[in-house]
Each structure stands twice: as structure tokens, then as C-alpha cells.
């Protein structure tokens, strides 16, 4: 079984910062791309940022220059450093990981349970 567990969400004032973490555990052979998505009430889930196993990153335009994605491959963990937060960043943030359980195995995408981020004064 594979689990992704997010942490680090909470309430922060506009202009503040938060750091989200997402640790993958269980029967994992290799993790490829890891990513953060978010979903605000009444809206579709949207990509925030992604990072490959080699460290290449991709960001949504609405977070460029404010958020930084990183990962620790030894810990199977991905991070999202969020700065200059705005009320419109309020959402449930989900991480996912594309991984295989065995060598040359099929790659599946696993999701975490989500962590709430609320930006409000």
C-alpha cells in the first residue's frame, strides 16, 4: 500500500508564508513526478506546481515568483514553500506522486488527502 500524507496547512494572514510537506510511504520502487494541486470551493482542481525526479520544475502562472516546489528524494517528500500569500490562494492543497511499486512496473498516480490553506486577516 502507498500513502501520501500532507502537512503544514493552516490559517495565515495576507502576505504571509506557509510551507507544505507531503511524504510518500509504503511499497515504492521509484517516484517520478511529484506535484501540488489545489481546489477552492466551487472550483475545479488546478495544478499549482510540479517537480520531476531530476529536479525540473513547472509552475502555474498565478504562483510564479511566490511559490517554490522542492523535493527530497531520499525521504520521498515534496515541499511547497508559499510566500506573499493572497486570499485567493485559499484552497485545499493536494499532493500527488507518479510512482512504480516494482522495477519496470506500471506507473500509477497517488494522491494525498489534502490540507487546508486559508489566507485571511
N, C-alpha and C positions, 0 to 999 in steps of 0.2 A: 504494500500500500504506500501511496505517496501523499504527503501533506505539505501544504504551503500555509504558513502562519504569518500574518501581518501584525505589526505593532507600531506604535508611535503616533497614532492619530489623537485628535483632541480638539479643544477649543483654543483659538488663538486670535488675537486682535489683528485688524488690517495692518499690513506692513511687517508683520511678524514672520517667524520661521518655525518650521517643523521638519523632523527627519523621520521618514517612514522606513521600516525594515520589513523584509519578507524572507523567511528562512524555509528552504525546502528540505524535507527529510523523508526517510523511507527507502524503498528499494529503487535506487537511482544508479544508473551506469554513467550517463553523461547528460549534462544540461546544456542546451544550445541557447537560443534567445530567451531572455527574461524581460518582462515588461510591466509597466504600471498603466492601468486604465482607471477611469473614474466615471461615476454615474450620479448625476444630480437628480433630484425629484422631478419626475415628469419628462426626463430627457433620456436619450439613448446613451449607452455606454460608449465612451470615446477613449482613444489611445492618448496617453499623456507622454510617455517616453519608453524607449526600448533599448536594450543593450545586448550585443552578441557575446559569445564566449570569448572572442578576441578583443572585446572592448569597444567595438564600433557602436556609436550611439545615434539615436534618431529621436527628435522632439517634435511635439505638436507646436504649431506656431504660437499658440496662446501661452506657452510656458517658456519659450526660448529666452534665455538670459536670466530667468528667475529660478528654474528648477534644474537640478543636476542628478542624473542617474549614474549609479556606480554598482559594482558587484565584487564580492569576494568569492572566487571560485572554490577556494579551499573550504569555505564554510557554506557553500551552496546558498548564498544570501545575496539579495539585491536590495539596494537602498534608493531612496528618493529624498534628496535634500531640497526642501521647498523654502524659498525666500520671497520677500516682498509679496506676501500673500494678499489676495483680494477677496472680497465677499463672494465673487463669482467662482472662486476656487472651491467653495463649499460643495462637498460631494462625499459619497462613499468611494474610497480608493481601493482598487483590487490589484493584486499582482498575479502574474501568470508565468509559467515556465514551460518551454517546449523541451521535452526530455525523453530519453530512452531508458528502459529498465535493464536491458542487456546489450552486449556488444552487437552492433549491426542490427539492433532491434528497431521496431516501428517507433516513430516519434509521436508522442501524444502531447496535448496541451492540458496542463493542470492549472486550476485556479485556487486562489485563497478565498477566505470567507469575507474579506473586506474590512476596512477600518474607516470610521467616520472622521472626516476633517470638517470642522466648522470654523469659518472666518467671520467674526462678528465683534463689534465693540459693545 
